[in-house]
């Protein structure tokens, strides 16, 4: 929800290209190791995230 309220402010600081969408997600909790399920693969962090330093 933070992006919904502050997306213009964040966009002013980061200046994303028009074809990109600012998105933020957070997972909260702990894995339930008693549940039997197949784990999905993950892309390397460098392929999916851009860190902006000095802000």
JOMO-V353783 format. One record per run of one state. SS is the DSSP state (a for helix, b for strand, c for the rest). FROM is the first residue (numbers start at 1). TO is the last residue. If there is no record, write none. Layout:
BEGIN
ss:SS from:FROM to:TO
ss:SS from:FROM to:TO
END
This chain:
BEGIN
ss:c from:1 to:1
ss:a from:2 to:14
ss:c from:15 to:44
ss:a from:45 to:48
ss:c from:49 to:55
END
